[in-house]
Amino acid sequence: MPAVKLADLPVTVVKPGVERRLAHTDRLMIVTVDFSNGPQSEPDPPHAHPHEQVSAVVEGEILFVTESERTRLGPGDMFVVPSGQPHAIQLLSKRIRLIDCFTPIREDFLP
Amino acid sequence: MPAVKLADLPVTVVKPGVERRLAHTDRLMIVTVDFSNGPQSEPDPPHAHPHEQVSAVVEGEILFVTESERTRLGPGDMFVVPSGQPHAIQLLSKRIRLIDCFTPIREDFLP
């Protein structure tokens, strides 16, 4: 099923206010993450994974945090995360939609 | 520069009405493509590439076309393209924003 209507995808409730929907090829995964639990008063704890990640902010505002930067990002802005690099986000608005892509695929995200 | 403000990125004018802005890690590329030259009366000719691709529609409406399907996609919808699979899109609205991700990176897209 190469074309994927968002409304037809199974939703994973990561935690209350955080929903994840995804599709993937062999080595590439796209994840739509919808947050309705912002804003946060501080960033999540930093996390890291061997997967390379690229992301885009579709809706809302976040703070993107690494060991060396804290950058406010809004709709259209992007961030990239090399393999193993610690990173975190802080939700700055109530509602946020992110597109996260990973290679290799996040086996831990598969339903 | 892990955080990327869209307004700070160099723009590549692919052709009049089609602008591309991108960021990448070693093996993963994210490309924001802004179309202002729609709608089209028919799909582009199919194309294929060895890169795996996943994409999301952020704004506007497209028809996603492969040898086996023609599916109308709007904001939030996604499509995935395995390595080597012919695919095409048809612009159904004047303005469209797509997020395209590729592994490996599209060396041909680098400025």
Backbone of each chain as ProteinMPNN parsed JSONL, in Angstrom:
{"seq_chain_A": "MPAVKLADLPVTVVKPGVERRLAHTDRLMIVTVDFSNGPQSEPDPPHAHPHEQVSAVVEGEILFVTESERTRLGPGDMFVVPSGQPHAIQLLSKRIRLIDCFTPIREDFLP", "coords_chain_A": {"N_chain_A": [[0.848, -1.207, 0.0], [1.371, 1.648, -1.165], [0.343, 4.345, -1.126], [-0.886, 6.229, 1.553], [-3.505, 6.941, 3.5], [-3.927, 9.132, 6.108], [-6.025, 8.896, 7.916], [-6.703, 6.265, 7.737], [-4.786, 4.818, 8.994], [-3.538, 2.693, 11.614], [-3.526, 3.881, 14.957], [-1.087, 4.585, 17.379], [-1.17, 5.133, 20.738], [1.08, 6.81, 22.395], [1.476, 7.985, 24.853], [-0.911, 9.607, 27.044], [-2.247, 12.132, 25.02], [-0.311, 12.001, 23.069], [0.069, 10.833, 19.908], [0.829, 8.409, 17.444], [1.422, 7.646, 14.062], [2.347, 5.589, 11.34], [4.396, 4.668, 8.481], [6.373, 2.643, 6.221], [9.287, 1.704, 4.279], [11.73, -0.766, 3.319], [14.054, 0.121, 4.65], [13.458, 2.6, 5.657], [11.558, 4.792, 7.551], [8.581, 6.642, 8.118], [7.032, 8.77, 10.38], [4.206, 10.143, 11.722], [3.662, 12.319, 14.273], [1.444, 13.358, 16.646], [0.914, 15.756, 18.983], [-1.018, 16.722, 21.759], [-0.692, 17.649, 24.201], [0.819, 19.76, 25.044], [1.692, 23.077, 26.361], [5.096, 22.276, 27.456], [6.975, 22.74, 30.464], [9.624, 22.315, 30.576], [12.311, 20.704, 28.7], [11.907, 17.283, 27.509], [13.752, 14.496, 28.96], [17.031, 14.042, 27.544], [17.452, 11.782, 24.785], [18.803, 9.03, 22.905], [19.522, 7.189, 19.893], [20.535, 4.514, 17.734], [19.611, 4.882, 15.178], [19.587, 7.051, 12.367], [18.019, 10.237, 12.159], [15.65, 12.434, 10.683], [13.604, 15.32, 10.831], [10.538, 17.207, 10.577], [8.769, 20.127, 11.491], [5.381, 20.413, 11.387], [3.134, 21.617, 12.454], [2.629, 23.926, 15.11], [4.944, 24.734, 17.827], [8.229, 24.068, 18.87], [10.992, 23.519, 21.145], [14.14, 22.626, 20.174], [16.644, 20.593, 21.388], [20.017, 19.976, 21.964], [23.254, 18.811, 23.11], [24.68, 21.016, 22.431], [23.039, 23.057, 21.533], [20.041, 25.07, 21.663], [17.179, 25.51, 20.091], [14.484, 27.321, 18.828], [11.802, 26.089, 16.996], [9.457, 26.227, 14.334], [6.508, 25.825, 12.195], [7.455, 24.289, 9.179], [10.137, 24.335, 9.752], [13.064, 22.274, 10.367], [14.845, 19.426, 11.741], [17.891, 17.575, 12.225], [19.34, 14.476, 13.184], [22.19, 12.875, 13.87], [23.354, 9.438, 13.988], [23.2, 8.132, 17.214], [23.34, 10.572, 18.561], [22.587, 12.496, 21.41], [19.428, 13.995, 22.054], [16.593, 16.19, 22.489], [13.198, 17.344, 22.83], [11.169, 20.187, 23.616], [7.85, 20.903, 24.164], [6.266, 23.745, 22.995], [3.838, 24.774, 22.385], [0.295, 24.079, 22.581], [-0.748, 22.191, 20.733], [0.957, 20.128, 18.462], [2.378, 18.993, 15.464], [4.637, 16.678, 14.289], [6.764, 15.424, 11.71], [8.625, 12.617, 11.669], [11.458, 10.941, 10.472], [13.235, 7.907, 9.986], [16.217, 5.989, 9.547], [17.986, 2.991, 10.105], [14.674, 1.398, 9.999], [12.506, 1.982, 12.826], [12.221, -0.585, 14.664], [11.114, -0.908, 17.13], [8.884, 0.674, 17.055], [7.005, -0.58, 15.56], [3.717, -1.884, 15.23]], "CA_chain_A": [[0.0, 0.0, 0.0], [2.279, 2.802, -1.185], [-0.328, 5.571, -0.684], [-1.331, 5.996, 2.924], [-4.387, 7.982, 4.033], [-3.647, 9.2, 7.539], [-7.195, 8.466, 8.682], [-6.833, 4.81, 7.663], [-3.674, 4.162, 9.685], [-3.684, 2.424, 13.043], [-2.877, 4.882, 15.794], [-0.48, 4.154, 18.63], [-1.17, 6.178, 21.769], [2.368, 6.66, 23.075], [1.005, 8.318, 26.197], [-2.051, 10.491, 26.817], [-1.898, 13.366, 24.32], [0.743, 11.773, 22.058], [-0.382, 9.784, 18.989], [1.815, 8.096, 16.418], [0.977, 6.874, 12.895], [3.591, 5.401, 10.593], [4.522, 3.844, 7.281], [7.801, 2.431, 6.011], [9.833, 0.795, 3.28], [12.629, -1.709, 3.977], [15.066, 0.763, 5.501], [13.089, 4.001, 5.864], [10.266, 4.9, 8.241], [8.012, 7.977, 8.33], [6.157, 8.734, 11.546], [3.486, 11.373, 12.054], [3.442, 12.368, 15.719], [0.542, 14.449, 17.024], [0.906, 16.08, 20.411], [-2.056, 17.657, 22.208], [-0.431, 17.749, 25.645], [1.731, 20.848, 25.345], [3.151, 23.166, 26.325], [5.858, 21.742, 28.585], [7.778, 23.774, 31.138], [11.043, 22.022, 30.33], [12.445, 19.636, 27.702], [12.022, 15.881, 27.903], [15.154, 14.078, 29.131], [17.649, 13.696, 26.267], [17.529, 10.37, 24.442], [19.617, 8.771, 21.714], [19.267, 5.901, 19.255], [21.485, 4.312, 16.636], [18.977, 5.296, 13.929], [19.639, 8.437, 11.936], [16.676, 10.829, 12.173], [15.367, 13.778, 10.191], [12.249, 15.661, 11.256], [9.993, 18.507, 10.192], [7.634, 20.64, 12.258], [4.269, 20.736, 10.496], [2.209, 22.494, 13.185], [3.042, 24.196, 16.48], [6.277, 25.263, 18.118], [9.024, 23.259, 19.797], [12.399, 23.826, 21.361], [14.986, 21.471, 19.856], [17.734, 20.692, 22.357], [21.114, 19.01, 21.994], [24.272, 19.262, 24.06], [25.312, 22.257, 21.984], [22.118, 24.085, 21.04], [18.626, 25.122, 22.017], [16.662, 26.316, 18.988], [13.031, 27.323, 18.683], [11.422, 25.705, 15.639], [8.02, 26.293, 14.04], [6.085, 25.159, 10.971], [8.387, 24.34, 8.061], [11.514, 24.111, 10.204], [13.47, 20.874, 10.377], [16.069, 19.12, 12.482], [18.52, 16.309, 11.838], [19.986, 13.842, 14.331], [23.073, 11.772, 13.486], [23.297, 8.222, 14.803], [23.757, 8.165, 18.562], [23.432, 11.905, 19.175], [21.518, 12.812, 22.356], [18.575, 15.116, 21.658], [15.32, 16.267, 23.192], [12.365, 18.482, 22.459], [10.225, 20.742, 24.584], [6.658, 21.402, 23.482], [6.041, 25.151, 23.348], [2.435, 25.088, 22.117], [-0.558, 22.964, 23.01], [-0.829, 21.183, 19.67], [2.152, 20.064, 17.614], [2.544, 17.817, 14.587], [5.978, 16.456, 13.748], [7.065, 14.296, 10.832], [9.936, 12.052, 12.008], [11.881, 9.853, 9.582], [14.348, 7.154, 10.548], [16.851, 4.843, 8.907], [17.003, 2.003, 9.652], [13.35, 1.593, 10.598], [12.377, 1.789, 14.273], [11.494, -1.849, 14.911], [10.382, -0.747, 18.392], [7.652, 1.422, 16.8], [6.045, -1.386, 14.791], [2.61, -2.371, 16.07]], "C_chain_A": [[0.875, 1.246, 0.0], [1.63, 4.108, -0.747], [-1.025, 5.301, 0.639], [-2.191, 7.173, 3.368], [-4.23, 7.982, 5.551], [-4.799, 8.609, 8.357], [-7.357, 6.945, 8.688], [-5.774, 4.082, 8.488], [-4.028, 3.833, 11.13], [-2.933, 3.49, 13.836], [-2.291, 4.203, 17.035], [-0.519, 5.33, 19.601], [0.075, 5.961, 22.62], [2.19, 6.932, 24.566], [-0.144, 9.289, 26.004], [-1.609, 11.798, 26.151], [-0.799, 13.219, 23.288], [0.35, 10.572, 21.198], [0.597, 9.641, 17.836], [1.166, 7.263, 15.322], [2.166, 6.743, 11.952], [3.424, 4.545, 9.347], [6.015, 3.674, 7.031], [8.064, 1.591, 4.782], [10.798, -0.138, 4.027], [13.516, -1.025, 5.027], [14.693, 2.181, 5.924], [11.693, 4.064, 6.459], [9.861, 6.362, 8.362], [6.952, 7.877, 9.417], [5.517, 10.11, 11.72], [3.165, 11.33, 13.543], [2.605, 13.595, 16.041], [0.512, 14.582, 18.538], [-0.278, 17.019, 20.693], [-1.89, 17.929, 23.7], [0.589, 18.831, 25.98], [0.986, 22.008, 25.981], [3.782, 22.491, 27.54], [6.709, 22.859, 29.188], [9.271, 23.533, 30.978], [11.136, 20.889, 29.316], [12.309, 18.251, 28.342], [13.491, 15.572, 28.215], [15.758, 13.738, 27.766], [17.625, 12.183, 26.051], [18.371, 10.236, 23.179], [19.262, 7.396, 21.186], [20.245, 5.756, 18.095], [20.932, 4.776, 15.296], [19.306, 6.752, 13.63], [18.202, 8.969, 11.847], [16.68, 12.183, 11.476], [13.903, 14.061, 10.487], [11.846, 17.018, 10.717], [8.85, 18.855, 11.132], [6.545, 21.026, 11.256], [3.366, 21.774, 11.153], [2.767, 22.71, 14.574], [4.488, 24.649, 16.588], [6.952, 24.34, 19.125], [10.361, 23.937, 20.065], [13.174, 22.543, 21.076], [16.288, 21.625, 20.642], [18.753, 19.582, 22.119], [22.122, 19.52, 23.015], [24.803, 20.643, 23.695], [24.346, 23.332, 21.51], [20.735, 23.948, 21.652], [17.987, 26.063, 20.999], [15.152, 26.177, 18.912], [12.677, 27.06, 17.223], [9.902, 25.761, 15.491], [7.727, 25.651, 12.701], [7.057, 25.386, 9.81], [9.826, 24.079, 8.479], [11.785, 22.622, 10.373], [14.598, 20.673, 11.382], [16.586, 17.761, 12.059], [19.326, 15.793, 13.026], [20.87, 12.699, 13.817], [22.914, 10.583, 14.434], [23.934, 8.458, 16.171], [23.786, 9.519, 19.234], [22.273, 12.158, 20.156], [20.738, 14.053, 21.911], [17.279, 15.06, 22.441], [14.497, 17.376, 22.574], [11.56, 18.927, 23.677], [9.052, 21.292, 23.781], [6.389, 22.833, 23.946], [4.615, 25.601, 23.056], [1.593, 23.882, 22.513], [-0.538, 21.833, 21.993], [0.396, 21.28, 18.77], [2.026, 18.828, 16.734], [3.977, 17.807, 14.063], [5.935, 15.31, 12.749], [8.481, 13.844, 11.186], [10.251, 10.926, 11.02], [13.153, 9.221, 10.139], [14.898, 6.156, 9.541], [17.891, 4.295, 9.863], [15.656, 2.236, 10.335], [13.387, 1.33, 12.096], [11.531, 0.545, 14.517], [10.633, -1.721, 16.168], [9.082, 0.034, 18.212], [6.608, 0.564, 16.091], [4.958, -1.932, 15.714], [2.766, -3.862, 16.41]], "O_chain_A": [[1.1, 1.841, 1.054], [2.272, 4.911, -0.069], [-1.673, 4.27, 0.815], [-1.681, 8.271, 3.587], [-4.385, 6.945, 6.197], [-4.583, 7.919, 9.353], [-8.06, 6.397, 9.536], [-5.852, 2.866, 8.663], [-4.732, 4.596, 11.792], [-1.856, 3.938, 13.444], [-2.932, 3.353, 17.654], [0.032, 6.394, 19.321], [0.126, 5.056, 23.452], [2.694, 6.197, 25.416], [-0.345, 9.764, 24.886], [-0.717, 12.486, 26.647], [-0.388, 14.21, 22.685], [0.3, 9.441, 21.681], [1.124, 10.628, 17.322], [0.453, 6.299, 15.602], [2.921, 7.7, 11.783], [2.45, 3.809, 9.19], [6.83, 4.44, 7.544], [7.193, 0.865, 4.303], [10.691, -0.283, 5.245], [13.698, -1.529, 6.135], [15.522, 2.892, 6.492], [10.757, 3.463, 5.932], [10.688, 7.22, 8.671], [6.083, 7.005, 9.375], [6.214, 11.117, 11.849], [2.483, 10.42, 14.016], [2.997, 14.725, 15.75], [0.14, 13.659, 19.263], [-0.507, 17.982, 19.961], [-2.818, 18.379, 24.372], [1.163, 18.828, 27.069], [-0.234, 21.942, 26.13], [3.104, 22.176, 28.518], [7.106, 23.798, 28.498], [10.083, 24.428, 31.212], [10.153, 20.183, 29.088], [12.556, 18.068, 29.533], [14.38, 16.306, 27.781], [15.059, 13.194, 26.911], [17.757, 11.405, 26.995], [18.617, 11.216, 22.476], [18.766, 6.542, 21.921], [20.723, 6.747, 17.542], [21.7, 5.037, 14.37], [19.306, 7.59, 14.531], [17.282, 8.228, 11.498], [17.6, 12.981, 11.655], [13.06, 13.168, 10.409], [12.689, 17.87, 10.435], [8.063, 17.991, 11.521], [6.766, 21.865, 10.383], [2.891, 22.698, 10.493], [3.322, 21.786, 15.167], [5.16, 24.909, 15.59], [6.34, 23.893, 20.095], [10.799, 24.808, 19.314], [12.898, 21.499, 21.666], [16.95, 22.661, 20.567], [18.404, 18.403, 22.077], [21.889, 20.52, 23.694], [25.318, 21.359, 24.553], [24.781, 24.417, 21.122], [20.321, 22.875, 22.092], [18.222, 27.271, 21.033], [14.61, 25.072, 18.929], [13.19, 27.725, 16.323], [9.161, 25.391, 16.402], [8.596, 24.999, 12.123], [7.428, 26.519, 9.503], [10.645, 23.653, 7.664], [10.863, 21.817, 10.505], [15.229, 21.635, 11.819], [15.831, 16.906, 11.598], [19.917, 16.57, 13.776], [20.357, 11.67, 13.379], [22.399, 10.723, 15.543], [25.069, 8.927, 16.266], [24.219, 9.615, 20.383], [21.108, 12.047, 19.775], [21.322, 15.034, 21.45], [16.91, 14.02, 22.987], [15.027, 18.244, 21.881], [11.313, 18.167, 24.612], [9.241, 22.054, 22.834], [6.297, 23.098, 25.144], [4.226, 26.703, 23.444], [2.121, 22.796, 22.751], [-0.337, 20.67, 22.341], [0.813, 22.368, 18.373], [1.622, 17.759, 17.193], [4.459, 18.779, 13.481], [5.177, 14.353, 12.911], [9.433, 14.607, 11.021], [9.41, 10.064, 10.765], [14.022, 9.901, 10.684], [14.147, 5.55, 8.777], [18.649, 5.093, 10.414], [15.511, 3.151, 11.146], [14.205, 0.545, 12.576], [10.303, 0.606, 14.57], [9.57, -2.333, 16.272], [8.254, 0.057, 19.122], [5.439, 0.946, 16.03], [5.234, -2.381, 16.826], [1.923, -4.428, 17.107]]}, "seq_chain_B": "MPAVKLADLPVTVVKPGVERRLAHTDRLMIVTVDFSNGPQSEPDPPHAHPHEQVSAVVEGEILFVTESERTRLGPGDMFVVPSGQPHAIQLLSKRIRLIDCFTPIREDFLP", "coords_chain_B": {"N_chain_B": [[24.93, 21.672, 12.138], [22.277, 20.877, 13.575], [19.598, 21.82, 14.08], [17.351, 23.363, 11.875], [16.332, 26.185, 10.432], [13.779, 26.889, 8.247], [13.741, 29.23, 6.743], [16.359, 29.966, 6.639], [17.633, 28.278, 4.936], [19.388, 27.484, 1.892], [17.733, 27.886, -1.223], [16.716, 25.793, -3.845], [15.698, 26.328, -7.049], [13.821, 24.282, -8.747], [12.308, 24.205, -11.049], [10.377, 26.817, -12.628], [8.153, 27.775, -10.105], [8.58, 25.59, -8.494], [10.179, 24.81, -5.617], [12.954, 23.787, -3.64], [14.184, 22.749, -0.513], [16.613, 21.532, 1.73], [17.958, 19.129, 4.111], [20.295, 16.924, 5.77], [21.532, 13.802, 7.129], [24.141, 11.325, 7.395], [23.089, 9.177, 5.887], [20.507, 9.828, 5.322], [18.05, 11.912, 4.036], [16.115, 14.876, 4.162], [13.657, 16.659, 2.47], [12.075, 19.612, 1.727], [9.563, 20.432, -0.388], [8.172, 22.931, -2.256], [5.459, 23.7, -4.145], [4.078, 25.955, -6.454], [2.834, 25.967, -8.766], [0.646, 24.539, -9.519], [-2.817, 23.743, -10.442], [-2.146, 20.552, -12.13], [-3.038, 19.102, -15.288], [-2.593, 16.499, -15.828], [-0.705, 13.628, -14.616], [2.845, 13.958, -13.836], [5.407, 12.428, -15.908], [6.102, 8.995, -15.046], [8.73, 8.259, -12.723], [11.747, 6.743, -11.448], [13.994, 5.665, -8.854], [16.95, 4.448, -7.256], [16.947, 5.006, -4.554], [15.205, 4.57, -1.498], [12.042, 5.992, -0.634], [10.056, 8.063, 1.45], [7.177, 10.024, 2.004], [5.301, 12.978, 2.944], [2.264, 14.761, 2.71], [1.968, 18.095, 3.317], [0.603, 20.434, 2.761], [-2.064, 21.22, 0.557], [-3.228, 19.298, -2.326], [-2.677, 16.185, -3.906], [-2.446, 13.791, -6.61], [-1.383, 10.57, -6.23], [0.49, 8.333, -8.064], [1.073, 5.092, -9.193], [2.073, 2.076, -10.95], [0.004, 0.494, -10.18], [-1.912, 1.94, -8.769], [-3.948, 4.88, -8.185], [-4.203, 7.456, -6.193], [-5.829, 9.913, -4.316], [-4.38, 12.347, -2.292], [-4.159, 14.292, 0.668], [-3.506, 16.927, 3.12], [-1.541, 15.608, 5.724], [-1.635, 13.036, 4.791], [0.359, 10.289, 3.492], [2.99, 8.818, 1.476], [4.798, 5.923, 0.32], [7.744, 4.701, -1.232], [9.257, 2.02, -2.531], [12.653, 0.989, -3.287], [13.492, 1.639, -6.609], [10.881, 1.613, -7.609], [8.579, 2.68, -10.046], [6.963, 5.871, -10.021], [4.694, 8.654, -9.749], [3.469, 12.025, -9.449], [0.516, 14.054, -9.53], [-0.306, 17.395, -9.489], [-2.98, 18.703, -7.722], [-3.923, 20.997, -6.625], [-3.297, 24.56, -6.412], [-1.19, 25.398, -4.709], [1.198, 23.459, -3.025], [2.76, 21.662, -0.455], [5.245, 19.331, 0.051], [6.879, 16.912, 2.103], [9.685, 15.164, 1.498], [11.543, 12.243, 2.048], [14.625, 10.503, 1.846], [16.607, 7.545, 1.592], [19.518, 5.971, 0.364], [21.073, 9.282, 0.716], [20.067, 11.787, -1.676], [22.35, 12.408, -3.773], [22.321, 13.847, -6.068], [20.741, 15.999, -5.477], [22.177, 17.686, -3.907], [23.481, 20.936, -3.315]], "CA_chain_B": [[23.738, 22.477, 12.43], [21.14, 19.946, 13.633], [18.32, 22.511, 13.902], [17.387, 24.0, 10.565], [15.216, 27.099, 10.169], [13.521, 26.816, 6.808], [14.054, 30.506, 6.092], [17.816, 30.126, 6.526], [18.195, 27.29, 4.008], [19.45, 27.83, 0.478], [16.627, 27.327, -1.999], [16.977, 25.386, -5.226], [14.519, 26.441, -7.911], [13.89, 23.105, -9.623], [11.795, 24.852, -12.26], [9.518, 27.894, -12.117], [7.038, 27.3, -9.294], [8.961, 24.416, -7.687], [11.346, 25.159, -4.803], [13.422, 22.672, -2.814], [15.107, 23.062, 0.58], [16.925, 20.2, 2.268], [18.951, 18.875, 5.158], [20.557, 15.487, 5.748], [22.591, 13.158, 7.907], [24.985, 10.553, 6.474], [22.353, 8.269, 4.998], [19.084, 10.187, 5.363], [17.829, 13.284, 3.553], [14.757, 15.424, 4.212], [13.523, 17.69, 1.445], [10.802, 20.335, 1.669], [9.311, 20.845, -1.774], [7.033, 23.847, -2.349], [4.936, 23.897, -5.495], [3.085, 27.024, -6.613], [2.527, 25.917, -10.195], [-0.463, 23.637, -9.794], [-2.899, 22.288, -10.623], [-1.766, 19.973, -13.413], [-4.137, 18.373, -15.919], [-2.254, 15.074, -15.828], [0.492, 13.392, -13.792], [4.175, 13.947, -14.427], [5.812, 11.077, -16.337], [6.644, 8.221, -13.93], [10.183, 8.186, -12.59], [12.182, 5.78, -10.431], [15.364, 5.875, -8.378], [17.319, 3.365, -6.329], [16.716, 5.448, -3.182], [13.887, 4.413, -0.89], [11.452, 7.309, -0.368], [8.794, 8.237, 2.168], [6.766, 11.416, 1.827], [4.069, 13.426, 3.585], [1.647, 15.976, 2.187], [1.757, 19.069, 4.386], [-0.383, 21.423, 2.302], [-2.522, 21.001, -0.81], [-3.773, 17.995, -2.722], [-2.009, 15.559, -5.051], [-2.767, 12.419, -6.976], [-0.192, 9.73, -6.201], [0.266, 7.38, -9.153], [2.032, 4.032, -9.51], [1.505, 1.177, -11.967], [-1.158, -0.236, -9.654], [-2.874, 2.743, -8.014], [-4.07, 6.333, -8.325], [-4.835, 7.798, -4.92], [-5.834, 11.331, -3.958], [-3.809, 12.547, -0.963], [-4.2, 15.663, 1.17], [-2.66, 17.197, 4.292], [-1.429, 14.533, 6.694], [-1.458, 11.744, 4.124], [1.752, 9.943, 3.226], [3.199, 7.718, 0.541], [6.111, 5.282, 0.443], [8.216, 4.238, -2.534], [10.41, 1.127, -2.431], [13.741, 1.187, -4.248], [13.28, 1.276, -8.003], [9.481, 1.57, -8.042], [8.119, 3.871, -10.775], [5.897, 6.623, -9.359], [4.509, 10.017, -10.243], [2.388, 12.77, -8.809], [-0.178, 15.107, -10.269], [-0.71, 18.471, -8.582], [-4.425, 18.938, -7.843], [-4.216, 22.345, -6.125], [-2.268, 25.503, -6.873], [-0.038, 25.373, -3.805], [1.394, 22.164, -2.378], [4.05, 21.415, 0.217], [5.559, 17.937, 0.355], [8.125, 16.531, 2.764], [10.211, 13.925, 0.905], [12.752, 11.731, 2.707], [15.304, 9.5, 1.031], [17.842, 6.87, 1.955], [20.543, 6.911, 0.818], [20.774, 10.662, 0.347], [20.058, 12.122, -3.097], [23.557, 13.203, -4.071], [21.989, 14.751, -7.177], [20.028, 17.166, -4.951], [23.075, 18.55, -3.134], [23.817, 22.157, -4.067]], "C_chain_B": [[22.517, 21.566, 12.486], [19.784, 20.616, 13.483], [18.405, 23.387, 12.664], [16.149, 24.88, 10.413], [15.006, 27.162, 8.659], [13.977, 28.089, 6.095], [15.55, 30.713, 5.903], [18.427, 29.213, 5.464], [18.326, 27.85, 2.6], [18.296, 27.172, -0.266], [17.14, 26.948, -3.381], [15.677, 25.513, -6.005], [14.629, 25.326, -8.952], [13.407, 23.487, -11.02], [10.853, 25.937, -11.769], [8.324, 27.321, -11.344], [7.345, 26.073, -8.478], [10.267, 24.718, -6.951], [11.662, 24.039, -3.821], [14.393, 23.192, -1.764], [15.377, 21.764, 1.328], [17.946, 20.226, 3.39], [19.187, 17.368, 5.171], [21.571, 15.094, 6.808], [23.424, 12.338, 6.918], [24.174, 9.801, 5.429], [20.881, 8.654, 4.837], [18.925, 11.648, 4.983], [16.368, 13.655, 3.704], [14.692, 16.637, 3.297], [12.132, 18.306, 1.553], [10.632, 20.852, 0.251], [8.036, 21.686, -1.798], [6.681, 24.068, -3.81], [3.961, 25.084, -5.474], [2.618, 27.071, -8.059], [1.421, 24.919, -10.533], [-1.711, 24.414, -10.153], [-2.389, 21.866, -12.003], [-2.947, 19.181, -13.969], [-3.862, 16.886, -16.016], [-0.995, 14.873, -15.002], [1.769, 13.659, -14.583], [4.458, 12.556, -14.982], [6.359, 10.304, -15.136], [8.165, 8.278, -13.919], [10.496, 7.178, -11.496], [13.615, 6.095, -10.056], [15.68, 4.75, -7.396], [17.052, 3.718, -4.87], [15.326, 5.042, -2.719], [13.367, 5.807, -0.527], [10.217, 7.175, 0.497], [8.464, 9.723, 2.127], [5.49, 11.699, 2.597], [3.58, 14.676, 2.866], [1.39, 16.904, 3.376], [0.623, 20.022, 4.02], [-0.784, 21.059, 0.882], [-2.966, 19.58, -1.062], [-2.998, 17.483, -3.929], [-2.71, 14.255, -5.396], [-1.449, 11.665, -6.996], [-0.437, 8.554, -7.132], [1.412, 6.378, -9.216], [1.381, 3.152, -10.578], [0.201, 0.555, -11.477], [-2.169, 0.634, -8.911], [-2.835, 4.205, -8.436], [-4.858, 6.79, -7.116], [-4.7, 9.287, -4.642], [-5.363, 11.476, -2.506], [-3.864, 14.025, -0.592], [-3.381, 15.796, 2.435], [-2.716, 16.068, 5.324], [-1.205, 13.183, 6.046], [0.002, 11.551, 3.711], [1.807, 8.974, 2.046], [4.614, 7.188, 0.7], [6.468, 4.657, -0.895], [9.425, 3.333, -2.319], [11.447, 1.457, -3.503], [13.321, 0.746, -5.64], [11.85, 1.309, -8.487], [9.09, 2.841, -8.813], [6.939, 4.534, -10.061], [5.832, 8.018, -9.962], [3.485, 10.709, -9.37], [1.762, 13.709, -9.831], [-0.621, 16.144, -9.249], [-2.197, 18.761, -8.798], [-4.839, 20.294, -7.292], [-3.083, 23.271, -6.564], [-1.007, 25.394, -6.037], [0.003, 24.033, -3.082], [2.733, 22.192, -1.675], [4.163, 19.933, 0.527], [6.829, 17.877, 1.189], [8.537, 15.195, 2.164], [11.464, 13.517, 1.674], [13.31, 10.57, 1.895], [16.441, 8.857, 1.802], [18.263, 5.998, 0.802], [20.215, 8.332, 0.376], [20.821, 10.833, -1.18], [21.248, 13.027, -3.379], [23.251, 14.227, -5.174], [21.218, 15.991, -6.714], [20.962, 18.127, -4.217], [23.452, 19.774, -3.96], [25.241, 22.085, -4.62]], "O_chain_B": [[21.778, 21.496, 11.504], [18.897, 20.062, 12.833], [19.406, 24.067, 12.435], [15.037, 24.369, 10.278], [15.93, 27.449, 7.898], [14.524, 28.037, 4.994], [15.965, 31.544, 5.096], [19.602, 29.354, 5.126], [17.467, 28.612, 2.157], [17.927, 26.035, 0.027], [17.9, 27.69, -4.003], [14.675, 24.883, -5.665], [15.411, 25.408, -9.899], [14.019, 23.136, -12.028], [10.553, 25.974, -10.575], [7.579, 26.488, -11.863], [6.449, 25.546, -7.818], [11.322, 24.864, -7.569], [10.764, 23.424, -3.248], [15.3, 23.968, -2.066], [14.457, 20.973, 1.537], [18.68, 21.195, 3.585], [18.373, 16.611, 4.643], [22.345, 15.911, 7.307], [23.412, 12.628, 5.722], [24.517, 9.786, 4.247], [20.098, 7.888, 4.277], [19.589, 12.52, 5.545], [15.483, 12.851, 3.411], [15.55, 17.518, 3.339], [11.128, 17.598, 1.479], [11.458, 21.616, -0.247], [6.963, 21.22, -1.414], [7.491, 24.553, -4.601], [3.124, 25.192, -4.578], [2.078, 28.076, -8.521], [1.276, 24.504, -11.683], [-1.674, 25.644, -10.169], [-2.223, 22.684, -12.908], [-3.76, 18.653, -13.21], [-4.774, 16.094, -16.257], [-0.286, 15.837, -14.713], [1.786, 13.599, -15.812], [3.813, 11.592, -14.57], [7.019, 10.897, -14.283], [8.806, 8.339, -14.969], [9.623, 6.803, -10.715], [14.356, 6.708, -10.824], [14.78, 4.177, -6.783], [16.942, 2.823, -4.032], [14.365, 5.16, -3.478], [14.141, 6.691, -0.16], [9.413, 6.265, 0.295], [9.352, 10.572, 2.206], [4.698, 10.798, 2.871], [4.369, 15.533, 2.467], [0.684, 16.544, 4.317], [-0.208, 20.371, 4.859], [0.056, 20.636, 0.088], [-3.067, 18.765, -0.144], [-2.696, 18.236, -4.854], [-3.458, 13.694, -4.595], [-0.509, 12.059, -7.685], [-1.445, 7.858, -7.011], [2.58, 6.763, -9.284], [0.282, 3.443, -11.051], [-0.622, 0.133, -12.289], [-3.193, 0.12, -8.462], [-1.839, 4.697, -8.967], [-6.059, 6.537, -7.025], [-3.61, 9.852, -4.719], [-5.881, 10.813, -1.607], [-3.643, 14.897, -1.433], [-2.638, 14.882, 2.792], [-3.792, 15.635, 5.737], [-0.649, 12.279, 6.669], [0.768, 12.508, 3.595], [0.795, 8.384, 1.667], [5.512, 7.898, 1.152], [5.601, 4.146, -1.604], [10.501, 3.814, -1.964], [11.145, 2.12, -4.495], [12.853, -0.376, -5.832], [11.605, 1.058, -9.667], [9.249, 3.949, -8.3], [6.039, 3.859, -9.563], [6.775, 8.493, -10.594], [2.728, 10.064, -8.645], [2.372, 14.095, -10.828], [-1.249, 15.799, -8.248], [-2.624, 19.032, -9.92], [-5.985, 20.706, -7.469], [-2.04, 22.813, -7.03], [0.101, 25.309, -6.567], [-1.013, 23.54, -2.593], [3.723, 22.681, -2.22], [3.295, 19.351, 1.178], [7.741, 18.684, 1.009], [7.821, 14.203, 2.303], [12.341, 14.343, 1.924], [12.566, 9.766, 1.335], [17.148, 9.518, 2.563], [17.402, 5.301, 0.266], [19.192, 8.562, -0.269], [21.531, 10.106, -1.874], [21.167, 14.247, -3.244], [23.83, 15.312, -5.216], [21.061, 16.937, -7.485], [20.58, 19.262, -3.934], [23.71, 19.665, -5.158], [25.697, 23.02, -5.278]]}, "name": "protein", "num_of_chains": 2, "seq": "MPAVKLADLPVTVVKPGVERRLAHTDRLMIVTVDFSNGPQSEPDPPHAHPHEQVSAVVEGEILFVTESERTRLGPGDMFVVPSGQPHAIQLLSKRIRLIDCFTPIREDFLPMPAVKLADLPVTVVKPGVERRLAHTDRLMIVTVDFSNGPQSEPDPPHAHPHEQVSAVVEGEILFVTESERTRLGPGDMFVVPSGQPHAIQLLSKRIRLIDCFTPIREDFLP"}
